[in-house]
């Protein structure tokens, strides 16, 4: 499929839907507020005594879902490697 105009690209952008595992978003608050993206996942039960709670939550400081997805991949690899120890 070849897109021929900027309008077709804009229309397609509204159709695509991407799900990212461990992505949690906070909706914007107030006028002109920005939403926030977070990495959030549960800690394995046998490791919870080493963490502050049952979940890990990290602010991603990303402005797009694509940036957030990349940062989630990096963070998740680090936790998985730590847990495989």
Secondary structure per residue as TSV (DSSP state, phi and psi in degrees):
chain	resnum	aa	ss	phi	psi
A	1	X	-	360.0	127.2
A	2	X	-	-110.9	127.3
A	3	X	-	-86.1	133.5
A	4	X	-	-109.2	-9.9
A	5	X	S	-146.6	161.1
A	6	X	H	-63.2	-28.4
A	7	X	H	-69.9	-36.9
A	8	X	H	-67.3	-38.5
A	9	X	H	-64.9	-44.4
A	10	X	H	-62.6	-40.9
A	11	X	H	-65.3	-40.8
A	12	X	H	-65.7	-37.6
A	13	X	H	-58.6	-33.7
A	14	X	H	-76.7	-14.8
A	15	X	H	-90.3	-34.6
A	16	X	-	-67.4	139.9
A	17	X	-	-135.3	124.3
A	18	X	-	-118.6	132.0
A	19	X	-	-108.0	131.7
A	20	X	-	-120.3	122.3
A	21	X	T	-64.3	138.2
A	22	X	T	72.0	12.7
A	23	X	E	-92.3	128.9
A	24	X	E	-126.8	133.3
A	25	X	E	-118.9	146.3
A	26	X	E	-110.4	131.4
A	27	X	-	-71.6	150.6
A	28	X	-	-61.1	146.7
A	29	X	-	-119.3	140.4
A	30	X	S	74.2	171.1
A	31	X	T	-70.0	129.3
A	32	X	T	74.9	6.5
A	33	X	-	-72.4	154.3
A	34	X	-	-109.7	147.6
A	35	X	-	-75.3	173.3
A	36	X	E	-134.5	149.8
A	37	X	E	-112.0	138.7
A	38	X	E	-133.4	147.6
A	39	X	E	-90.0	125.8
A	40	X	E	-143.5	126.7
A	41	X	E	-152.5	160.2
A	42	X	E	-77.1	148.6
A	43	X	-	-89.5	135.5
A	44	X	-	-53.9	141.2
A	45	X	G	-53.1	-43.1
A	46	X	G	-72.1	-9.4
A	47	X	G	-109.8	-2.0
A	48	X	G	-62.7	-25.8
A	49	X	G	-68.9	-16.4
A	50	X	G	-92.2	-4.0
A	51	X	S	-122.4	166.0
A	52	X	S	-72.1	-18.4
A	53	X	S	-164.9	-167.5
A	54	X	S	-82.7	-10.4
A	55	X	E	-129.2	152.0
A	56	X	E	-108.0	132.8
A	57	X	E	-134.4	122.2
A	58	X	E	-127.8	125.9
A	59	X	E	-69.4	128.8
A	60	X	-	-89.8	-17.4
A	61	X	-	50.1	44.9
A	62	X	-	-110.3	151.4
A	63	X	S	-104.6	-12.6
A	64	X	S	-133.0	161.6
A	65	X	H	-64.7	-35.4
A	66	X	H	-62.9	-44.3
A	67	X	H	-62.4	-44.2
A	68	X	H	-61.3	-42.7
A	69	X	H	-61.8	-41.6
A	70	X	H	-63.4	-46.3
A	71	X	H	-65.7	-36.1
A	72	X	H	-62.6	-42.0
A	73	X	H	-60.6	-43.0
A	74	X	H	-65.5	-48.6
A	75	X	H	-63.5	-44.2
A	76	X	H	-65.4	-39.1
A	77	X	H	-59.2	-40.8
A	78	X	H	-64.4	-45.2
A	79	X	H	-65.6	-42.9
A	80	X	H	-61.1	-41.5
A	81	X	H	-64.5	-40.7
A	82	X	H	-62.2	-42.9
A	83	X	H	-73.0	-27.6
A	84	X	H	-75.0	-23.7
A	85	X	-	29.6	360.0
